[in-house]
Amino acid sequence: MPLTMLSSSLDWDKVRIFYTAAEAGSFTHAGDALGLSQSAVSRQVGALERDLSVPLFHRHARGLILTEQGELLFRTAKEMMLKLEATRSRLSDSRERPNGDLRVTTTLGLGANWLTPRLGEFLDLYSEVRVQVLLTDEELDLSMREADVAIWLRQPVQGDLIQRRLFTVHFHAYASPEYIKGHGQPKDLSELEEHRILTYGGVTPSYLMDVHWLTTVGRDPKNPRTAALTVNNITALKRAVERGIGIAVLPDYLVEADSGLVQVLNSDGMPSLDSYLVYPEEMKNVARVQVFRDFLVSKAQRWTF
């Protein structure tokens, strides 16, 4: 259903109420979100169904299920809502005085240890911008406005996303002085069999598989070394290394100069990942996105991992 047809032939208020009901899964929850009664929401959706001469929902005791026609209208309405939100952002923003909400997503490790400590300076520069940081190792859908800007550790494949390379994240194997004192320091890969290996655990995206380098290097991939400890949080993994539990591959941005951790196995085969600042094409002229991009690029140029 083309957007022009939707906007010219239908009552937008009814479509907005239908969209909210579809997202909420019930007329009651939609009414709560809209400040309307359940019966008022039901009447408006029923009127929209009569305007279109098609059913939009299967009504069940457990809630609402979209019909095929309802799915089509929901997708079109969502596209229109996203365009309206992007337009609202442009209208409320100016290059001279960036303002409004900015949702930034990146990985747990990079966000907690590199991005967040730098945001104080950004907020000092742009006090009318409100930043929401969404840390997750899953990539949010920027085209669906789950976030405005992302810092990803891989090059995006979607063609409608603007990308800017920031820096290369290098990884190295680290151990604490206490661990080395008690277990020795491996001089080459053959000595890894005699050491306690720690690694990142849980579901690992394909582009992050190199964080398991210690379990696979010099081995048949079908017969990796067994890690003594796996942790599904990179900061917690660093803490385990600091406590002398074992050796782990860590990103260099996580290891401060005064941490005391020792690089071991300085090999040319250590993994590295390029980081990219990414945002949708429709956000390129939004002032708060522009100044955030410029701020991160300036920080990345002064930083070497």
Secondary structure, 3 states (H helix, E strand, C coil): CCHHHHHHHCCHHHHHHHHHHHHHCCHHHHHHHHCCCHHHHHHHHHHHHHHHCCCCEEEECCEEEECHHHHHHHHHHHHHHHHHHHHHHHHCCCCCCCCEEEEEEECHHHHHHHHHHHHHHHHHHCCCEEEEEEECCCCCCHHHCCCCEEEECCCCCCCCEEEEEEEEEEEEEEECHHHHHHHCCCCCHHHHHHCCEEEECCCCCHHHHHHHHHHHCCCCCCCCCCCCEEECCHHHHHHHHHCCCCEEEEEHHHCCCCCCCEEECCCCCCCEEEEEEEEEHHHCCCHHHHHHHHHHHHHHHCCCC
